[in-house]
């Protein structure tokens, strides 16, 4: 999804969200949550953002709906009409790295992450695979984060630079 796209959520309905899961089960409410991130009503917007933090990204956990939502979150980040883009950037990076205790201060060793995943018990591998898939989905959209380095806001530029440090390859 490019920054020139007039509808950042184009293609949202082409995904069968009911076949994907978030923290509370089937993610059939995800399209509404993502659409409401465009709301001009502060209450609707806040409710949608809170739902992103509780459904799509819940206490560091990522799900199949998290991975599917990432391109749309990037498209919203690229849209100048989106408000509070800095918090949106923070959500996107959180989807990639979760609670990054193990990544600080040395960053992410993606090859070690992949090695750990390969030797994991099969019953634990599914969740860990969703985490890696979310990381890779965020990695695919880093051009959006790079564009944030040109923002007027010093805070946005600093957050973008910090975020990029988690993607060494």
C-alpha positions in Angstrom: 0.0 0.0 0.0 1.6 3.2 -1.1 1.4 6.6 0.4 -0.4 7.8 -2.8 -3.3 5.5 -2.2 -6.4 7.6 -1.4 -8.0 4.9 0.8 -5.4 3.5 3.2 -7.8 0.6 4.0 -8.3 -0.5 0.4 -8.4 -4.3 0.3 -9.5 -4.6 4.0 -12.7 -6.5 3.0 -10.8 -8.9 0.8 -9.5 -10.7 3.9 -11.6 -13.3 5.6 -11.1 -11.9 9.1 -13.4 -14.6 10.6 -10.8 -17.2 9.8 -8.1 -15.2 11.6 -7.8 -14.9 15.4 -6.9 -12.1 17.8 -6.8 -12.2 21.6 -10.5 -12.8 22.0 -11.1 -15.4 19.3 -12.2 -14.8 15.7 -11.1 -11.4 14.4 -14.3 -10.6 12.4 -14.4 -7.2 14.3 -10.9 -6.2 13.1 -12.0 -4.4 9.9 -14.3 -2.2 12.0 -11.5 -1.5 14.5 -9.1 -0.5 11.7 -11.8 1.7 10.0 -12.5 3.5 13.3 -8.9 4.5 13.5 -9.8 7.0 10.8 -12.7 8.4 12.9 -12.8 12.2 13.6 -14.8 11.5 16.7 -12.3 11.3 19.6 -14.3 8.8 21.6 -14.7 6.4 18.6 -11.0 6.8 17.7 -9.8 6.1 21.3 -12.1 3.0 21.5 -10.6 1.7 18.3 -7.0 2.4 19.4 -7.7 0.7 22.8 -9.1 -2.3 20.8 -5.9 -2.5 18.8 -3.9 -2.7 22.0 -6.3 -5.3 23.6 -7.3 -7.4 20.6 -4.7 -7.2 17.9 -1.7 -6.8 20.3 -2.6 -8.1 23.7 0.1 -7.9 26.4 2.8 -8.7 24.0 1.0 -11.5 22.2 0.6 -11.5 18.5 -2.0 -13.5 16.5 -2.9 -14.2 12.9 -5.0 -11.1 12.8 -2.0 -9.1 14.0 0.0 -10.1 11.0 -2.9 -9.4 8.6 -3.5 -5.9 10.2 0.1 -4.7 9.8 -0.1 -3.6 6.1 -3.2 -1.6 6.9 -1.6 0.0 10.0 1.3 1.0 7.8 -1.1 2.5 5.2 -2.7 4.5 8.0 0.7 5.6 9.1 1.5 6.8 5.6 -1.8 8.7 5.4 -1.4 12.4 6.4 -5.1 12.3 7.4 -4.4 9.8 10.2 -4.1 11.5 13.6 -1.7 10.4 16.3 0.6 8.7 13.9 3.4 8.5 16.5 1.3 6.2 18.7 0.4 4.2 15.6 4.1 3.8 14.9 4.6 2.6 18.4 1.8 0.0 17.9 3.4 -1.2 14.7 6.8 -1.6 16.3 5.3 -3.3 19.3 3.6 -5.8 17.0 7.1 -6.6 15.7 9.0 -7.0 18.9 6.5 -7.5 21.7 7.8 -6.5 25.1 11.4 -6.1 24.1 13.1 -7.0 27.4 15.2 -9.6 25.7 16.2 -7.2 22.9 17.6 -4.5 25.1 20.4 -3.4 25.0 21.7 -5.6 22.2 18.8 -5.5 19.7 17.3 -8.4 17.9 19.4 -11.3 16.5 16.9 -12.5 13.9 19.0 -15.6 13.1 19.0 -16.7 16.7 15.3 -16.1 16.9 14.8 -18.4 13.9 17.2 -21.0 15.4 15.2 -21.0 18.7 12.0 -21.4 16.7 13.3 -24.4 14.8 14.1 -26.4 18.0 11.0 -25.5 19.9 8.4 -28.1 21.0 5.7 -28.2 18.3 3.0 -27.2 20.8 4.9 -24.0 21.6 5.9 -23.3 18.0 2.6 -21.9 16.8 2.5 -18.9 19.0 6.2 -18.2 18.5 5.7 -18.5 14.7 3.0 -15.8 14.9 5.5 -13.5 16.7 8.1 -14.1 14.0 5.5 -13.6 11.2 4.5 -10.3 12.8 8.2 -9.2 13.0 8.6 -10.0 9.3 5.4 -8.3 8.3 6.6 -5.1 10.1 10.0 -5.5 8.5 8.4 -5.5 5.0 6.9 -2.1 5.6 10.0 -0.3 7.0 10.0 2.2 4.1 7.0 3.8 6.0 9.1 4.0 9.1 12.0 5.4 7.1 9.7 8.2 5.8 9.0 9.1 9.4 12.6 10.2 9.7 11.7 13.3 7.5 8.8 14.3 9.8 8.7 17.8 11.3 8.2 16.3 14.8 11.5 15.6 16.5 9.8 13.0 18.7 8.5 11.2 15.6 11.9 11.2 14.0 13.5 9.9 17.2 10.9 7.1 17.5 11.4 6.1 13.9 15.2 5.9 14.3 14.8 3.9 17.5 12.3 1.6 15.8 14.6 1.0 12.8 17.4 -0.2 15.2 15.3 -3.4 15.8 15.7 -4.5 12.2 19.3 -5.3 11.5 18.9 -7.1 8.2 
